[in-house]
Amino acid sequence: MKKYFALILAGVLAFSLASCGKDHRNSVSSSGNASGSSQQVSEPVELIVFAAASMTETLTELGEQYEQEHQDVSLVFNFDSSGTLKTQIQEGAEVDIFISAGQKQMDQLDISADSQINTEQLDFVLADSRFNILENKVALAVPEGNPAGIYSYKELAQKLNEGSALLAMGNADVPVGQYTQKIFDYFALREKDLAASGCITYGSNVKEVTTQVSEAVVDCGIIYQTDAFSAGLTVVDTATAEMCGQVIYPAAVINSSEHPQQAKDFLTYLTGEAGDEVFEKVGFTPVS
């Protein structure tokens, strides 16, 4: 009988120890989960940056550097012509930052700009966030070997008048195309006549113009100095301010941004030493 009760007692004790062990493991597991939850890193803030196509290489490089140094921020870039980006913003695209290759496209979104430019009184630019960030040059670039023998804007004007050159340029709604039109005016060239005579091809952004020159389907192209550098093209001339004005890139935070402070922080980073180093090596001149 005693042996019987001893067996029962041993069983009860074993069950109790097992239960204690189980409770202890649950306690540790629960504690571990709670600790893990408190240490979870929140999702990084996503900043959407609309930038001129001529900034593709530089901003991509700087964006990667910034994300490595600021792991709480994720950058998403949309590169295209400034005119296309302006239209997308106007139509309600989600965006935090806009960097244009021309003042006109930024002015058209800025309620504080001249009403003769912002004719629709659009209000998309966050007050006091706009500034000029970079200067570029309008370059006359030629394919490898310069088969047409064009070495200056003056020579290009002469050949276009003669109908002996094929030029690639940007569309009228693209800043680089607008700068080209000013160069035409400077040399008293009529774009309509040149187009009718087959002396001009067009690109919807500066990258398309650059590609035409790189592939030697044209004799030359008017692009930005920075795009010529990135594509390894030869620049035979750059336009003076008298010919087409200064090529200034404005930057601003869009007032619909849900992360205006983070957007401002990124723009500040672009104006620092890291930004200057990357921009200057391809031919930009920081102006901020």
C-alpha positions as a Markdown table, in Angstrom:
| # | Residue | x | y | z |
|---|---|---|---|---|
| 1 | Met | 0.0 | 0.0 | 0.0 |
| 2 | Lys | 2.8 | 2.4 | 0.9 |
| 3 | Lys | 4.4 | 1.6 | -2.4 |
| 4 | Tyr | 1.2 | 2.5 | -4.2 |
| 5 | Phe | 0.9 | 5.9 | -2.5 |
| 6 | Ala | 4.6 | 6.5 | -3.2 |
| 7 | Leu | 4.0 | 6.0 | -6.9 |
| 8 | Ile | 1.0 | 8.4 | -6.9 |
| 9 | Leu | 3.0 | 11.0 | -5.1 |
| 10 | Ala | 5.9 | 10.7 | -7.6 |
| 11 | Gly | 3.5 | 11.1 | -10.4 |
| 12 | Val | 1.9 | 14.3 | -8.9 |
| 13 | Leu | 5.4 | 15.7 | -8.3 |
| 14 | Ala | 6.5 | 15.0 | -11.9 |
| 15 | Phe | 3.4 | 16.7 | -13.3 |
| 16 | Ser | 3.9 | 19.7 | -11.1 |
| 17 | Leu | 7.5 | 20.1 | -12.2 |
| 18 | Ala | 6.5 | 19.7 | -15.9 |
| 19 | Ser | 3.8 | 22.4 | -15.4 |
| 20 | Cys | 6.2 | 24.7 | -13.8 |
| 21 | Gly | 8.7 | 24.2 | -16.6 |
| 22 | Lys | 6.0 | 24.9 | -19.2 |
| 23 | Asp | 4.9 | 28.0 | -17.4 |
| 24 | His | 8.5 | 29.2 | -17.1 |
| 25 | Arg | 9.1 | 28.7 | -20.9 |
| 26 | Asn | 5.9 | 30.5 | -21.7 |
| 27 | Ser | 7.0 | 33.3 | -19.4 |
| 28 | Val | 10.3 | 33.5 | -21.2 |
| 29 | Ser | 8.7 | 33.4 | -24.6 |
| 30 | Ser | 6.2 | 36.1 | -23.7 |
| 31 | Ser | 8.9 | 38.2 | -22.3 |
| 32 | Gly | 11.1 | 37.7 | -25.4 |
| 33 | Asn | 8.2 | 38.7 | -27.7 |
| 34 | Ala | 7.6 | 41.8 | -25.7 |
| 35 | Ser | 11.2 | 42.7 | -25.8 |
| 36 | Gly | 11.4 | 42.0 | -29.5 |
| 37 | Ser | 8.3 | 44.1 | -30.1 |
| 38 | Ser | 9.8 | 47.1 | -28.2 |
| 39 | Gln | 12.9 | 46.8 | -30.3 |
| 40 | Gln | 11.3 | 46.6 | -33.7 |
| 41 | Val | 12.6 | 49.3 | -36.1 |
| 42 | Ser | 9.8 | 51.4 | -37.6 |
| 43 | Glu | 9.5 | 51.4 | -41.4 |
| 44 | Pro | 11.7 | 54.0 | -43.0 |
| 45 | Val | 10.1 | 57.3 | -44.2 |
| 46 | Glu | 9.7 | 57.2 | -48.0 |
| 47 | Leu | 10.6 | 60.4 | -49.8 |
| 48 | Ile | 9.6 | 60.7 | -53.5 |
| 49 | Val | 11.9 | 63.0 | -55.5 |
| 50 | Phe | 10.9 | 64.3 | -58.9 |
| 51 | Ala | 14.1 | 65.5 | -60.6 |
| 52 | Ala | 15.2 | 66.6 | -64.1 |
| 53 | Ala | 16.6 | 63.8 | -66.2 |
| 54 | Ser | 20.0 | 65.5 | -66.3 |
| 55 | Met | 20.4 | 64.7 | -62.6 |
| 56 | Thr | 19.9 | 60.9 | -63.0 |
| 57 | Glu | 23.4 | 59.8 | -62.4 |
| 58 | Thr | 24.3 | 62.3 | -59.6 |
| 59 | Leu | 21.1 | 62.0 | -57.6 |
| 60 | Thr | 21.2 | 58.2 | -57.8 |
| 61 | Glu | 24.7 | 58.1 | -56.4 |
| 62 | Leu | 23.9 | 60.7 | -53.7 |
| 63 | Gly | 20.6 | 58.9 | -52.8 |
| 64 | Glu | 22.5 | 55.6 | -52.2 |
| 65 | Gln | 25.0 | 57.5 | -50.0 |
| 66 | Tyr | 22.2 | 59.2 | -48.0 |
| 67 | Glu | 20.3 | 56.0 | -47.4 |
| 68 | Gln | 23.4 | 54.3 | -46.0 |
| 69 | Glu | 23.9 | 57.2 | -43.6 |
| 70 | His | 20.1 | 57.6 | -42.8 |
| 71 | Gln | 18.5 | 54.2 | -42.6 |
| 72 | Asp | 15.3 | 55.8 | -41.4 |
| 73 | Val | 14.8 | 57.2 | -44.9 |
| 74 | Ser | 14.0 | 55.5 | -48.3 |
| 75 | Leu | 14.4 | 57.5 | -51.5 |
| 76 | Val | 12.3 | 57.0 | -54.6 |
| 77 | Phe | 13.3 | 58.9 | -57.7 |
| 78 | Asn | 11.3 | 59.9 | -60.8 |
| 79 | Phe | 13.6 | 61.3 | -63.5 |
| 80 | Asp | 12.1 | 63.0 | -66.6 |
| 81 | Ser | 11.9 | 66.3 | -68.4 |
| 82 | Ser | 11.0 | 69.2 | -66.0 |
| 83 | Gly | 7.9 | 69.9 | -68.1 |
| 84 | Thr | 6.6 | 66.4 | -67.7 |
| 85 | Leu | 7.4 | 66.3 | -64.0 |
| 86 | Lys | 5.6 | 69.7 | -63.5 |
| 87 | Thr | 2.5 | 68.3 | -65.3 |
| 88 | Gln | 2.5 | 65.2 | -63.1 |
| 89 | Ile | 2.7 | 67.3 | -59.9 |
| 90 | Gln | -0.1 | 69.5 | -61.2 |
| 91 | Glu | -2.2 | 66.4 | -61.8 |
| 92 | Gly | -1.8 | 65.2 | -58.3 |
| 93 | Ala | 1.2 | 62.8 | -58.3 |
| 94 | Glu | 2.5 | 61.9 | -54.9 |
| 95 | Val | 5.8 | 63.8 | -54.5 |
| 96 | Asp | 7.9 | 65.3 | -51.7 |
| 97 | Ile | 10.6 | 67.2 | -53.6 |
| 98 | Phe | 10.9 | 68.8 | -57.0 |
| 99 | Ile | 14.2 | 69.7 | -58.6 |
| 100 | Ser | 13.8 | 71.4 | -62.0 |
| 101 | Ala | 16.3 | 72.1 | -64.8 |
| 102 | Gly | 14.7 | 75.5 | -65.4 |
| 103 | Gln | 13.0 | 78.2 | -63.4 |
| 104 | Lys | 9.9 | 78.3 | -65.6 |
| 105 | Gln | 8.6 | 74.9 | -64.5 |
| 106 | Met | 9.1 | 75.7 | -60.8 |
| 107 | Asp | 7.6 | 79.1 | -61.2 |
| 108 | Gln | 4.5 | 77.5 | -62.8 |
| 109 | Leu | 3.9 | 75.7 | -59.5 |
| 110 | Asp | 4.8 | 78.5 | -57.2 |
| 111 | Ile | 2.1 | 80.8 | -56.0 |
| 112 | Ser | 4.7 | 83.4 | -55.1 |
| 113 | Ala | 6.1 | 83.5 | -58.7 |
| 114 | Asp | 5.2 | 86.1 | -61.3 |
| 115 | Ser | 1.5 | 85.7 | -62.2 |
| 116 | Gln | 2.5 | 86.1 | -65.9 |
| 117 | Ile | 4.4 | 82.8 | -65.6 |
| 118 | Asn | 2.2 | 81.0 | -63.1 |
| 119 | Thr | -0.9 | 81.9 | -65.1 |
| 120 | Glu | -3.1 | 79.2 | -63.5 |
| 121 | Gln | -2.1 | 80.5 | -60.0 |
| 122 | Leu | -1.0 | 77.0 | -59.0 |
| 123 | Asp | 0.2 | 76.6 | -55.4 |
| 124 | Phe | 2.3 | 73.5 | -54.9 |
| 125 | Val | 5.6 | 74.8 | -53.5 |
| 126 | Leu | 6.0 | 74.8 | -49.7 |
| 127 | Ala | 6.7 | 78.4 | -48.6 |
| 128 | Asp | 10.3 | 79.3 | -47.9 |
| 129 | Ser | 11.6 | 75.9 | -49.1 |
| 130 | Arg | 12.6 | 76.9 | -52.6 |
| 131 | Phe | 16.2 | 77.8 | -53.4 |
| 132 | Asn | 18.6 | 77.5 | -56.4 |
| 133 | Ile | 20.8 | 74.5 | -56.0 |
| 134 | Leu | 22.9 | 74.1 | -59.2 |
| 135 | Glu | 24.1 | 75.7 | -62.4 |
| 136 | Asn | 24.7 | 73.8 | -65.6 |
| 137 | Lys | 26.0 | 74.6 | -69.1 |
| 138 | Val | 24.2 | 74.2 | -72.4 |
| 139 | Ala | 26.7 | 72.2 | -74.4 |
| 140 | Leu | 27.1 | 71.4 | -78.1 |
| 141 | Ala | 28.1 | 67.8 | -78.2 |
| 142 | Val | 29.2 | 65.6 | -81.1 |
| 143 | Pro | 29.5 | 61.9 | -81.8 |
| 144 | Glu | 32.8 | 60.1 | -81.6 |
| 145 | Gly | 35.2 | 61.4 | -84.2 |
| 146 | Asn | 33.0 | 64.5 | -84.9 |
| 147 | Pro | 32.3 | 63.3 | -88.5 |
| 148 | Ala | 30.5 | 66.5 | -89.5 |
| 149 | Gly | 33.4 | 68.7 | -88.3 |
| 150 | Ile | 31.4 | 71.0 | -86.2 |
| 151 | Tyr | 33.4 | 72.9 | -83.6 |
| 152 | Ser | 31.3 | 75.8 | -82.4 |
| 153 | Tyr | 27.8 | 77.1 | -82.2 |
| 154 | Lys | 28.7 | 79.6 | -84.9 |
| 155 | Glu | 29.8 | 76.8 | -87.2 |
| 156 | Leu | 26.6 | 75.0 | -86.4 |
| 157 | Ala | 24.5 | 78.0 | -87.2 |
| 158 | Gln | 26.2 | 78.3 | -90.6 |
| 159 | Lys | 25.7 | 74.6 | -91.4 |
| 160 | Leu | 22.0 | 74.8 | -90.4 |
| 161 | Asn | 21.5 | 77.7 | -92.7 |
| 162 | Glu | 23.1 | 75.8 | -95.5 |
| 163 | Gly | 21.1 | 72.7 | -94.7 |
| 164 | Ser | 24.3 | 70.6 | -94.2 |
| 165 | Ala | 23.9 | 69.6 | -90.6 |
| 166 | Leu | 21.4 | 67.4 | -88.6 |
| 167 | Leu | 20.9 | 68.6 | -85.0 |
| 168 | Ala | 19.2 | 66.9 | -82.1 |
| 169 | Met | 17.4 | 69.1 | -79.6 |
| 170 | Gly | 14.8 | 68.9 | -76.9 |
| 171 | Asn | 11.1 | 69.5 | -77.4 |
| 172 | Ala | 9.7 | 73.0 | -76.7 |
| 173 | Asp | 8.3 | 71.9 | -73.3 |
| 174 | Val | 11.7 | 70.7 | -72.1 |
| 175 | Pro | 14.2 | 73.2 | -70.5 |
| 176 | Val | 17.1 | 72.1 | -72.8 |
| 177 | Gly | 14.8 | 72.7 | -75.8 |
| 178 | Gln | 13.9 | 76.1 | -74.5 |
| 179 | Tyr | 17.5 | 77.0 | -74.1 |
| 180 | Thr | 18.2 | 75.8 | -77.7 |
| 181 | Gln | 15.4 | 78.0 | -78.9 |
| 182 | Lys | 17.1 | 81.0 | -77.3 |
| 183 | Ile | 20.3 | 80.0 | -79.1 |
| 184 | Phe | 18.4 | 79.9 | -82.4 |
| 185 | Asp | 17.1 | 83.4 | -81.7 |
| 186 | Tyr | 20.7 | 84.6 | -80.9 |
| 187 | Phe | 21.9 | 83.4 | -84.3 |
| 188 | Ala | 18.7 | 84.6 | -86.1 |
| 189 | Leu | 17.7 | 81.0 | -86.9 |
| 190 | Arg | 14.1 | 80.1 | -87.5 |
| 191 | Glu | 13.3 | 76.7 | -85.8 |
| 192 | Lys | 10.2 | 76.2 | -88.0 |
| 193 | Asp | 12.2 | 76.6 | -91.2 |
| 194 | Leu | 14.9 | 74.3 | -89.9 |
| 195 | Ala | 12.4 | 71.6 | -88.9 |
| 196 | Ala | 10.7 | 71.8 | -92.3 |
| 197 | Ser | 14.0 | 71.4 | -94.1 |
| 198 | Gly | 14.8 | 68.2 | -92.1 |
| 199 | Cys | 17.7 | 69.7 | -90.1 |
| 200 | Ile | 16.3 | 69.0 | -86.7 |
| 201 | Thr | 15.3 | 65.9 | -84.7 |
| 202 | Tyr | 13.7 | 66.1 | -81.3 |
| 203 | Gly | 13.8 | 64.3 | -77.9 |
| 204 | Ser | 11.2 | 64.4 | -75.2 |
| 205 | Asn | 14.0 | 64.9 | -72.6 |
| 206 | Val | 17.7 | 65.6 | -72.5 |
| 207 | Lys | 18.5 | 61.9 | -72.2 |
| 208 | Glu | 16.8 | 61.1 | -75.5 |
| 209 | Val | 18.8 | 63.9 | -77.2 |
| 210 | Thr | 22.0 | 62.5 | -75.7 |
| 211 | Thr | 21.3 | 59.0 | -77.0 |
| 212 | Gln | 20.8 | 60.3 | -80.5 |
| 213 | Val | 24.3 | 61.9 | -80.3 |
| 214 | Ser | 25.9 | 58.8 | -78.7 |
| 215 | Glu | 24.5 | 56.6 | -81.4 |
| 216 | Ala | 25.7 | 59.0 | -84.1 |
| 217 | Val | 22.2 | 59.3 | -85.8 |
| 218 | Val | 22.7 | 63.0 | -85.8 |
| 219 | Asp | 25.7 | 65.3 | -86.5 |
| 220 | Cys | 25.5 | 67.0 | -83.1 |
| 221 | Gly | 23.1 | 67.7 | -80.2 |
| 222 | Ile | 22.5 | 70.5 | -77.8 |
| 223 | Ile | 22.4 | 69.0 | -74.3 |
| 224 | Tyr | 23.7 | 69.8 | -70.8 |
| 225 | Gln | 27.4 | 69.6 | -70.1 |
| 226 | Thr | 26.7 | 67.1 | -67.4 |
| 227 | Asp | 24.9 | 64.7 | -69.7 |
| 228 | Ala | 27.7 | 64.9 | -72.2 |
| 229 | Phe | 30.2 | 64.0 | -69.4 |
| 230 | Ser | 28.1 | 61.1 | -68.2 |
| 231 | Ala | 27.7 | 59.7 | -71.8 |
| 232 | Gly | 31.4 | 60.2 | -72.6 |
| 233 | Leu | 30.6 | 62.7 | -75.4 |
| 234 | Thr | 32.9 | 65.4 | -76.7 |
| 235 | Val | 31.8 | 68.9 | -76.0 |
| 236 | Val | 33.0 | 71.3 | -78.7 |
| 237 | Asp | 31.3 | 74.5 | -77.3 |
| 238 | Thr | 29.2 | 75.8 | -74.4 |
| 239 | Ala | 26.7 | 78.5 | -74.6 |
| 240 | Thr | 27.3 | 81.9 | -72.9 |
| 241 | Ala | 24.7 | 83.6 | -70.7 |
| 242 | Glu | 24.2 | 86.1 | -73.5 |
| 243 | Met | 23.2 | 83.3 | -75.9 |
| 244 | Cys | 20.6 | 81.6 | -73.6 |
| 245 | Gly | 20.8 | 82.9 | -70.1 |
| 246 | Gln | 22.1 | 81.0 | -67.0 |
| 247 | Val | 21.0 | 77.4 | -66.6 |
| 248 | Ile | 19.9 | 77.4 | -62.9 |
| 249 | Tyr | 18.2 | 74.4 | -61.2 |
| 250 | Pro | 15.7 | 75.4 | -58.5 |
| 251 | Ala | 14.7 | 72.9 | -55.8 |
| 252 | Ala | 11.8 | 72.9 | -53.4 |
| 253 | Val | 9.6 | 70.8 | -51.1 |
| 254 | Ile | 6.1 | 70.2 | -52.4 |
| 255 | Asn | 3.5 | 71.5 | -49.9 |
| 256 | Ser | 1.5 | 68.2 | -50.0 |
| 257 | Ser | 4.4 | 66.3 | -48.6 |
| 258 | Glu | 3.7 | 64.3 | -45.5 |
| 259 | His | 7.4 | 64.5 | -44.5 |
| 260 | Pro | 8.5 | 68.1 | -45.0 |
| 261 | Gln | 11.2 | 68.0 | -42.4 |
| 262 | Gln | 12.8 | 64.9 | -43.8 |
| 263 | Ala | 12.5 | 66.4 | -47.3 |
| 264 | Lys | 14.3 | 69.6 | -46.2 |
| 265 | Asp | 17.0 | 67.5 | -44.5 |
| 266 | Phe | 17.7 | 65.7 | -47.8 |
| 267 | Leu | 17.9 | 68.9 | -49.7 |
| 268 | Thr | 20.3 | 70.2 | -47.1 |
| 269 | Tyr | 22.5 | 67.1 | -47.6 |
| 270 | Leu | 22.6 | 67.8 | -51.3 |
| 271 | Thr | 24.1 | 71.3 | -50.6 |
| 272 | Gly | 26.8 | 69.9 | -48.3 |
| 273 | Glu | 30.3 | 68.6 | -49.1 |
| 274 | Ala | 29.0 | 65.2 | -50.2 |
| 275 | Gly | 26.7 | 66.8 | -52.7 |
| 276 | Asp | 29.3 | 69.3 | -54.0 |
| 277 | Glu | 31.8 | 66.5 | -54.6 |
| 278 | Val | 29.4 | 64.4 | -56.7 |
| 279 | Phe | 27.9 | 67.4 | -58.6 |
| 280 | Glu | 31.2 | 69.1 | -59.4 |
| 281 | Lys | 32.8 | 65.9 | -60.9 |
| 282 | Val | 30.3 | 65.8 | -63.7 |
| 283 | Gly | 30.2 | 69.5 | -64.4 |
| 284 | Phe | 27.6 | 71.0 | -62.2 |
| 285 | Thr | 28.4 | 74.2 | -60.3 |
| 286 | Pro | 26.7 | 74.4 | -56.8 |
| 287 | Val | 25.1 | 77.8 | -56.3 |
| 288 | Ser | 23.4 | 77.4 | -52.9 |
